[in-house]
Amino acid sequence: MVFQTEDRTRAKKQQADIAIQMALQGEWEKAANLNRTILESFPADVDAYNRLGKALTELGRYGDARDAYMRAVEIDPLNLIARKNLSRLATLGKDKAAAPKGKAKKAAGQKLSPQMFIEETGKTGTTVLVAPNMEVANRLTAGDEVKLARDKKGSLSVETMDGDHLGDVEPRLGQRLVKLMESGNQYVAAISGLLEDGVKVFIRETFQDASQTGKLSFPPTVTESVRPYVKSRLVRHDGDDERPSTEDESEDADDWTPDDDDVDDAGDDGGLGVAGRLAGADLDDETEE
């Protein structure tokens, strides 16, 4: 009996791993079927219901996705993943089980490869959008590709791949990236996570123009320890006269400093980074923000 239990548990884990891989590859129908198979043998598996809800959401079957998440809540009333996704689905409206008029039913969005989310100093950054359009955002999930668009005012906005406006990039960062894009740099972007009333977007530099060599798209935050004030003319620092200052260095330090949300986000994944979250349970956009 013990061996049979172990075999069933092992089989469930294998099926769950395959279901996650199918989701990473965008094979949502196969992912849904695998999770249904798991639930036939383990009808109280909350994780399988959450994964099923995610797959059905990607397929545009919002009513069925809501039923899956409701079942997860019935089994575990305190499950934050299911509750958060139910709130998100509620904003779509009960009458939106089908895709919007004029558009074929399809997955919420094109996924970027998880490898694209590997954080790299100076070349990647995460920002919370200004004035987000949550009605549009709630149709998306972590990993969905979005695009950067420059508007006539010189600011940088974020749109879905279908052209729906999602929100604006924080002004200082947006202005910096616009200048770099005008100089020839290229970027890709994707949804990093959805808050209750906000959208986090991950941006990666994919091409640096020769004219921008050595210039960081996302300068690191520079912090200084608090120290007593001393008049600078009374103190001489060794090497001060020898340290060159450059225009690019001061510009990099002043142009953009990540806000508190960006700093908090950097630490909520146990050090795994965005790619780690997407490759595991957060593939379902299910981690608690």
C-alpha positions in Angstrom: 0.0 0.0 0.0 2.9 2.4 0.8 4.5 1.6 -2.5 1.3 2.3 -4.4 0.9 5.7 -2.6 4.5 6.6 -3.5 4.0 5.6 -7.1 0.8 7.7 -7.4 2.6 10.7 -5.8 5.5 10.3 -8.1 3.2 10.1 -11.1 1.4 13.2 -10.1 4.7 15.1 -9.8 5.7 14.0 -13.2 2.4 15.1 -14.7 2.6 18.4 -12.9 6.1 19.0 -14.2 5.0 18.3 -17.8 2.0 20.5 -17.4 4.3 23.4 -16.3 6.5 22.8 -19.3 3.5 22.8 -21.7 2.5 26.1 -20.2 6.0 27.5 -20.7 5.7 26.5 -24.3 2.3 28.1 -24.7 0.6 24.7 -25.1 -2.3 25.7 -23.0 -4.8 23.0 -24.3 -2.3 20.3 -23.4 -1.6 21.9 -20.0 -5.3 22.0 -19.2 -5.8 18.4 -20.1 -2.8 17.3 -18.0 -4.2 19.1 -15.0 -7.6 17.6 -15.5 -5.9 14.2 -15.5 -4.2 15.0 -12.2 -7.6 16.1 -10.7 -9.2 12.8 -11.7 -6.8 11.0 -9.3 -6.3 13.8 -6.8 -9.6 15.8 -6.7 -8.4 18.0 -3.8 -5.2 19.2 -5.5 -5.4 23.0 -5.2 -2.3 23.6 -7.2 -3.8 21.6 -10.1 -7.0 23.7 -10.0 -4.9 26.9 -10.0 -2.9 25.7 -13.0 -6.1 24.6 -14.8 -7.5 28.1 -14.1 -4.5 29.7 -15.6 -4.5 27.5 -18.7 -8.2 28.2 -19.3 -7.7 31.9 -18.8 -5.0 31.8 -21.5 -7.4 30.0 -23.8 -10.0 32.7 -23.3 -12.4 30.4 -21.4 -13.0 32.8 -18.5 -16.1 31.2 -17.2 -14.4 27.8 -16.9 -11.3 29.4 -15.4 -13.5 31.0 -12.8 -15.0 27.6 -11.9 -11.6 26.1 -11.5 -10.4 28.9 -9.2 -13.7 28.7 -7.2 -13.1 25.0 -6.7 -9.6 25.8 -5.4 -11.1 28.3 -2.9 -13.7 25.8 -1.8 -10.9 23.4 -0.9 -8.6 26.1 0.6 -10.6 29.3 1.5 -7.3 31.1 2.3 -5.6 30.3 -1.0 -4.4 33.7 -2.1 -3.5 32.6 -5.7 -7.0 31.5 -6.4 -8.6 34.5 -4.7 -6.4 37.0 -6.6 -7.2 35.4 -9.9 -10.9 35.4 -9.1 -10.7 39.1 -8.5 -8.9 39.6 -11.7 -11.5 37.6 -13.7 -14.3 39.5 -12.0 -13.1 42.7 -13.8 -13.6 41.0 -17.1 -17.3 40.7 -16.5 -19.4 37.5 -16.3 -20.5 38.0 -19.9 -17.0 37.9 -21.3 -16.5 34.2 -21.5 -15.8 34.7 -25.2 -13.2 36.8 -26.8 -13.9 40.5 -27.6 -15.9 41.2 -30.8 -13.8 41.4 -33.9 -10.9 39.4 -32.5 -10.4 35.6 -32.7 -10.3 33.7 -29.4 -6.7 33.2 -28.5 -4.3 33.2 -25.6 -3.9 36.4 -23.7 -0.6 37.2 -25.3 2.6 36.1 -26.9 5.1 34.8 -24.3 8.7 35.8 -24.1 11.2 33.0 -23.4 11.9 32.7 -19.7 15.6 33.2 -20.5 14.8 36.7 -21.6 13.9 37.5 -18.0 17.3 36.7 -16.6 18.4 39.9 -14.8 21.5 41.6 -16.1 23.0 44.7 -14.4 22.6 47.8 -16.6 20.6 46.0 -19.3 17.4 45.0 -17.5 14.9 46.8 -15.3 11.5 46.5 -13.8 9.1 49.5 -13.5 5.5 50.0 -12.3 3.4 51.7 -15.0 1.9 55.1 -14.4 -1.9 55.4 -14.9 -2.4 51.7 -15.8 -5.4 50.5 -17.8 -6.4 47.6 -15.6 -9.3 46.6 -17.8 -6.7 45.7 -20.5 -4.1 44.5 -18.0 -6.3 42.0 -16.4 -6.5 40.1 -19.7 -2.7 39.5 -19.4 -0.5 37.4 -17.2 3.2 37.3 -16.2 5.4 36.7 -19.2 3.1 38.2 -21.8 5.1 40.3 -24.3 4.2 44.0 -24.6 5.7 46.8 -26.7 7.2 50.2 -26.0 5.8 53.1 -27.9 7.0 56.7 -28.0 4.2 59.3 -28.1 4.2 62.8 -29.5 4.9 64.3 -26.0 8.2 62.4 -25.8 7.1 60.1 -23.1 7.2 56.3 -23.3 4.0 54.2 -23.1 3.4 50.5 -23.0 0.9 48.7 -25.3 -0.2 45.2 -25.8 1.0 43.5 -29.0 -2.5 44.3 -30.5 -2.0 48.0 -29.8 -4.1 48.5 -26.6 -2.7 51.1 -24.3 -1.5 49.6 -20.9 0.0 52.6 -19.2 3.1 54.9 -19.2 6.7 54.2 -18.1 7.7 56.2 -15.1 8.8 59.7 -16.6 12.5 59.7 -15.7 13.1 56.2 -16.9 10.8 56.7 -19.9 12.7 59.8 -21.0 16.0 58.1 -20.7 14.9 55.1 -22.7 13.4 57.3 -25.4 16.7 59.1 -25.9 18.5 55.7 -26.1 15.9 54.4 -28.6 16.3 57.5 -30.8 20.0 56.8 -30.8 19.5 53.3 -32.1 19.1 51.0 -29.0 16.4 48.3 -29.1 14.3 46.8 -26.2 11.8 44.1 -25.5 9.3 44.2 -22.7 6.9 41.9 -20.9 4.5 41.8 -18.0 6.4 41.0 -14.8 3.4 40.9 -12.5 0.0 42.4 -11.8 -0.8 44.2 -8.6 -4.3 44.9 -7.4 -4.2 48.3 -9.0 -0.9 48.3 -10.9 1.2 46.7 -13.6 4.9 45.8 -13.3 6.8 45.6 -16.6 10.2 44.0 -17.2 12.3 45.7 -19.9 15.5 44.3 -21.5 18.0 46.0 -23.8 18.4 43.6 -26.8 20.7 45.8 -29.0 23.0 48.7 -28.1 24.0 51.1 -30.8 27.7 51.7 -31.3 27.1 55.4 -30.4 25.9 54.3 -26.9 28.8 51.9 -26.1 29.4 51.9 -22.3 26.2 53.7 -21.5 23.8 51.8 -19.2 20.1 51.7 -20.0 19.4 51.0 -16.3 22.0 52.6 -14.0 22.4 51.0 -10.6 21.1 52.9 -7.6 23.9 54.7 -5.7 23.5 54.9 -2.0 25.7 56.7 0.5 25.9 56.1 4.2 24.8 58.9 6.5 27.8 60.8 7.9 28.4 64.1 9.8 28.7 67.2 7.7 32.2 68.5 7.4 33.2 71.4 5.2 34.9 70.0 2.1 37.6 72.6 2.1 38.8 71.3 5.5 39.2 67.8 4.3 41.4 66.4 1.6 40.6 62.9 0.2 43.5 61.0 -1.3 43.0 60.5 -5.0 40.4 63.2 -5.4 42.5 65.2 -7.8 43.2 62.1 -9.8 39.6 60.9 -10.2 38.2 61.9 -13.6 34.5 62.9 -13.9 32.5 62.3 -17.0 29.3 63.6 -18.4 28.0 60.1 -18.9 28.7 59.1 -15.3 26.7 62.0 -13.8 23.9 61.5 -16.3 23.6 57.8 -15.5 23.4 58.5 -11.7 20.7 61.2 -12.1 18.5 60.0 -15.0 16.7 57.2 -13.2 16.6 55.7 -9.7 14.3 52.7 -9.2 11.3 53.5 -7.0 10.3 51.6 -3.9 8.2 49.2 -5.8 11.1 48.2 -8.0 13.4 47.6 -5.0 10.7 45.6 -3.2 10.1 43.5 -6.3 13.8 42.6 -6.5 13.6 40.8 -3.2 10.2 39.0 -3.4 11.5 36.0 -5.3 14.0 34.5 -2.9 16.8 35.7 -5.2 15.6 33.7 -8.2 14.8 36.7 -10.3 11.9 37.1 -12.8 13.0 34.1 -14.8 12.9 31.8 -11.7 9.4 33.0 -10.9 8.1 32.3 -14.4 9.7 28.9 -14.6 8.1 27.7 -11.4 4.7 28.2 -9.7 4.8 31.9 -10.8 4.4 30.7 -14.4 0.7 31.0 -13.4 1.3 34.6 -12.3 0.3 33.2 -8.9 2.9 34.5 -6.5 1.6 36.9 -3.9 2.7 40.4 -4.7 
